[in-house]
Amino acid sequence: MKVYLLRHGATACNAARRYQGATDGPLSPAGRAALRRADIEPDIVTISPTLRARQTAEILFPNAALIEAPDLREMDFGAFEGRNYIEMERDAAYRAWVDGGCMGQTPGGEDRAGFSRRVCGAFAGLVENALAENREALVMVAHGGTQMAALERFGRPARDYWDWQSPPGGGFLLETDAERWAKTRTLALVGGVSYAKEQP
């Protein structure tokens, strides 16, 4: 079974390098314009329950039924939401979080371990259900953090969390089958994918 794990298109927060986890903003006009229809036609696409993920999926897969998976949503950055690192360079709580490798609890938000558990539980369930249904492909549109959390745990060859990043409209194609998943709970990386238009 092929597994596509894609990141939403660009937003205004992305352009301003602002933390955007629980914040539910739309794609920016430039972000919408940069996306192109995908070269695959799945019947079903699983999405994070955010406007930016839904809008991306509607552009990439206009004929697909969109099914929300709440636990694929991005990390909740709490008090850091909507702000960028320049604005917070003197914020003691932010500095402590960064100096701790961005692992600790964000004020009013999540910590990375809890976020990863949430995402990985949802991701594993989706893979198992798709395999049980003998589906040829599982297509998901979510977030950069979702990609990093799920693929740090399940992607092979193994990579660090931060090494599973992709640009807006991009992501990864992986493969697994019932035997591999039952034995190792892993997916083999086929390669990166992008549904952003080529720049002139």
C-alpha positions as semicolon CSV with decimal commas, in nm:
position;residue;x (nm);y (nm);z (nm)
1;M;0,000;0,000;0,000
2;K;0,120;0,346;-0,088
3;V;0,102;0,613;0,183
4;Y;0,112;0,983;0,095
5;L;0,170;1,217;0,390
6;L;0,142;1,576;0,267
7;R;0,179;1,920;0,419
8;H;-0,077;2,195;0,355
9;G;0,002;2,490;0,130
10;A;0,149;2,818;0,250
11;T;-0,031;3,059;0,482
12;A;0,034;3,416;0,591
13;C;0,176;3,278;0,918
14;N;0,420;3,063;0,724
15;A;0,539;3,363;0,526
16;A;0,594;3,564;0,846
17;R;0,754;3,261;1,020
18;R;0,490;3,269;1,292
19;Y;0,401;2,968;1,501
20;Q;0,078;2,825;1,365
21;G;-0,045;2,517;1,540
22;A;-0,395;2,547;1,681
23;T;-0,443;2,877;1,495
24;D;-0,687;2,794;1,215
25;G;-0,608;3,033;0,933
26;P;-0,665;2,986;0,559
27;L;-0,412;2,947;0,283
28;S;-0,274;3,278;0,167
29;P;-0,355;3,391;-0,189
30;A;0,006;3,314;-0,284
31;G;-0,020;2,976;-0,113
32;R;-0,331;2,884;-0,308
33;A;-0,179;3,002;-0,635
34;A;0,134;2,795;-0,578
35;L;-0,053;2,463;-0,557
36;R;-0,144;2,237;-0,850
37;R;-0,380;1,946;-0,887
38;A;-0,220;1,617;-0,789
39;D;-0,134;1,346;-1,039
40;I;-0,324;1,082;-0,841
41;E;-0,703;1,046;-0,797
42;P;-0,785;0,891;-0,460
43;D;-1,151;0,838;-0,369
44;I;-1,085;0,939;-0,008
45;V;-0,836;1,183;0,144
46;T;-0,785;1,205;0,519
47;I;-0,724;1,557;0,644
48;S;-0,644;1,747;0,958
49;P;-0,953;1,939;1,076
50;T;-0,805;2,276;0,983
51;L;-0,907;2,515;0,710
52;R;-0,559;2,519;0,557
53;A;-0,552;2,140;0,525
54;R;-0,904;2,127;0,378
55;Q;-0,831;2,404;0,125
56;T;-0,512;2,227;0,018
57;A;-0,690;1,895;-0,028
58;E;-0,967;2,060;-0,230
59;I;-0,707;2,195;-0,475
60;L;-0,497;1,879;-0,497
61;F;-0,781;1,627;-0,496
62;P;-1,098;1,803;-0,617
63;N;-1,296;1,481;-0,664
64;A;-1,209;1,310;-0,337
65;A;-1,425;1,275;-0,028
66;L;-1,247;1,451;0,260
67;I;-1,251;1,276;0,598
68;E;-1,126;1,463;0,905
69;A;-0,891;1,297;1,154
70;P;-0,875;1,534;1,454
71;D;-0,553;1,393;1,598
72;L;-0,356;1,472;1,281
73;R;-0,372;1,841;1,372
74;E;-0,053;2,039;1,429
75;M;0,109;2,087;1,770
76;D;-0,062;2,346;1,991
77;F;0,202;2,609;2,064
78;G;-0,006;2,777;2,334
79;A;0,120;3,126;2,421
80;F;0,361;3,116;2,126
81;E;0,080;3,093;1,870
82;G;0,081;3,371;1,612
83;R;0,421;3,504;1,718
84;N;0,763;3,461;1,560
85;Y;1,105;3,405;1,710
86;I;1,210;3,770;1,665
87;E;0,914;3,891;1,871
88;M;0,995;3,639;2,143
89;E;1,373;3,659;2,158
90;R;1,353;3,817;2,506
91;D;1,063;3,602;2,626
92;A;1,201;3,386;2,910
93;A;0,948;3,107;2,857
94;Y;1,026;3,092;2,487
95;R;1,402;3,095;2,543
96;A;1,369;2,811;2,795
97;W;1,162;2,609;2,548
98;V;1,411;2,661;2,263
99;D;1,712;2,594;2,486
100;G;1,548;2,267;2,585
101;G;1,537;2,152;2,224
102;C;1,167;2,248;2,186
103;M;1,076;1,940;2,387
104;G;0,912;2,098;2,692
105;Q;0,557;2,207;2,752
106;T;0,463;2,526;2,573
107;P;0,271;2,767;2,804
108;G;-0,093;2,675;2,755
109;G;-0,007;2,428;2,479
110;E;0,150;2,086;2,421
111;D;0,491;1,930;2,468
112;R;0,652;1,738;2,185
113;A;0,627;1,397;2,347
114;G;0,253;1,433;2,399
115;F;0,206;1,574;2,050
116;S;0,398;1,282;1,898
117;R;0,194;1,026;2,093
118;R;-0,128;1,185;1,969
119;V;-0,019;1,195;1,607
120;C;0,138;0,849;1,604
121;G;-0,168;0,689;1,758
122;A;-0,392;0,840;1,492
123;F;-0,150;0,765;1,209
124;A;-0,108;0,400;1,309
125;G;-0,484;0,357;1,328
126;L;-0,530;0,501;0,981
127;V;-0,263;0,272;0,834
128;E;-0,414;-0,034;1,003
129;N;-0,766;0,048;0,883
130;A;-0,647;0,107;0,526
131;L;-0,456;-0,223;0,524
132;A;-0,761;-0,407;0,663
133;E;-0,969;-0,260;0,380
134;N;-0,704;-0,366;0,121
135;R;-0,674;-0,010;-0,004
136;E;-0,409;0,062;-0,263
137;A;-0,331;0,406;-0,122
138;L;-0,376;0,610;0,194
139;V;-0,357;0,985;0,130
140;M;-0,331;1,238;0,413
141;V;-0,307;1,618;0,411
142;A;-0,191;1,760;0,742
143;H;0,103;1,961;0,876
144;G;0,480;1,977;0,892
145;G;0,479;1,874;1,257
146;T;0,245;1,584;1,180
147;Q;0,488;1,459;0,917
148;M;0,787;1,485;1,148
149;A;0,617;1,314;1,442
150;A;0,473;1,023;1,241
151;L;0,773;0,957;1,023
152;E;1,030;0,981;1,302
153;R;0,843;0,685;1,453
154;F;0,733;0,487;1,148
155;G;0,947;0,597;0,850
156;R;1,246;0,397;0,727
157;P;1,532;0,453;0,678
158;A;1,522;0,613;1,022
159;R;1,568;0,989;1,041
160;D;1,564;1,245;1,321
161;Y;1,239;1,437;1,380
162;W;1,369;1,756;1,216
163;D;1,492;1,567;0,908
164;W;1,136;1,484;0,800
165;Q;1,049;1,841;0,703
166;S;0,894;1,932;0,369
167;P;0,791;2,260;0,203
168;P;0,428;2,372;0,173
169;G;0,242;2,148;-0,069
170;G;0,509;1,881;-0,033
171;G;0,550;1,559;0,155
172;F;0,651;1,198;0,133
173;L;0,548;0,881;-0,046
174;L;0,600;0,563;0,153
175;E;0,501;0,199;0,119
176;T;0,406;-0,081;0,354
177;D;0,204;-0,402;0,347
178;A;0,019;-0,609;0,602
179;E;0,314;-0,838;0,673
180;R;0,568;-0,559;0,714
181;W;0,332;-0,356;0,932
182;A;0,248;-0,652;1,153
183;K;0,615;-0,738;1,205
184;T;0,781;-0,397;1,225
185;R;0,513;-0,124;1,218
186;T;0,723;0,068;0,968
187;L;0,689;0,222;0,622
188;A;0,961;0,231;0,356
189;L;1,037;0,570;0,209
190;V;0,991;0,580;-0,169
191;G;1,071;0,949;-0,205
192;G;0,957;1,305;-0,166
193;V;0,658;1,446;-0,352
194;S;0,552;1,801;-0,428
195;Y;0,227;1,948;-0,555
196;A;0,362;2,299;-0,581
197;K;0,378;2,453;-0,925
198;E;0,722;2,486;-1,079
199;Q;0,861;2,834;-1,051
200;P;0,934;3,009;-1,384
